């Protein structure tokens, strides 16, 4: 029985001699560089993850990532980036202290070409938003 | 203005649109190009999820997503059923309209046709569409032991490894419910081995043996005797069952058949490298719709979409299209309730499964949820 097993083992070693030699070289390299300890640590880390995670945890987290990813794809398209960049500039440049504005102040502000331009943008967004909301209704 | 029409809102159509639009966004914004995707339903279904739905591990709502969430906002979405592709007139006719095109992408997928096996609809179950999967979930929940036959009743079919996966998961499902001792599992396959690819057979067959999953090859069902619960085969065999999980025959989309564009199985003759429809310079086909000798799997559609999008964008820009599909496929294989392996292969490389592990299973479970990022072209 024991001889049988030994014989099979030797047969296997001979059959896979090239692969085993390459493997031994790699193990020696890993040991000499100390990378084998890192590998062992990594294996322990994966093992802890395997033993503690569950299908439910995996599903929940993957769903969260998927939802964030889908939304972020829209906020990082080139058009959205240009607009978000402009909003960023506006916030950074706007160093004036805010003052209370009434109806008169609002009407006066509407004469400002920059405010008019921004209003045009907001109306465009409102139009597209209305369409998108209706599509989802 | 150049019009690109993509027919189909599954993995192939959605990904083609999402890869294509960013490459030609300037042309679209300037009104030189329009990309329209026509699909017959307002949502996309993650079909690999059916394997989990039948064991109640994923719910119906988790397998559907609004097509608008998945597509680049620059794509015109048309929810309508295409009835005819008039290739000579370069237009697609739908139930409610007509869409002219300069380029057409056929991504119409495959459909199951259980009616092609007499008695199957009455006597069998399947998990290759929503209705079938929901019905099988009920049958499995009520199953109290007996003989389950998992039978592949026609090739090609979607997700080639799914019949092996369902056998493995079923084995563990029955064990968890203390029913395995009272049950038999028999897997049948039409050719002379349990799967088409030898490296996969070498790994899976001993695993079937270890688990007591029986198998029969050269098993080609002709009909199902629903009353007596028997499968009758071309080889003259009769196989009894208590629960039949069939992989029904598949065909190409009806619109392809009705337009005279398919072969006898309804598959679109397609160049294996360029993915152009044979005989048409302005038509591409990809995903399950083609006649290519590659797996009908989402991953194949994914890798093909990269090629079609790149070549279409090149044509729009007036550059010679040079991208070629190399036959790449990637498939996870669940080998139990909580372990899995995977294979990848292409026209030049055979598959080599890795040792099954819990880690690969977790990656698959995560992917079941994160798939939508693939549809969006992000993963």
Interface residues (C-beta under 8 A of the other chain):
Chain A: X46 X49 X50 X53 X55 X58 X59 X61 X62 X63 X65 X66 X69 X70 X73 X74 X77 X78 X135 X136
Chain B: X25 X57 X66 X68 X69 X70 X72 X73 X338 X357 X358 X359 X362 X365 X366 X367 X368 X369 X370 X371 X372 X373 X376 X377 X378 X379
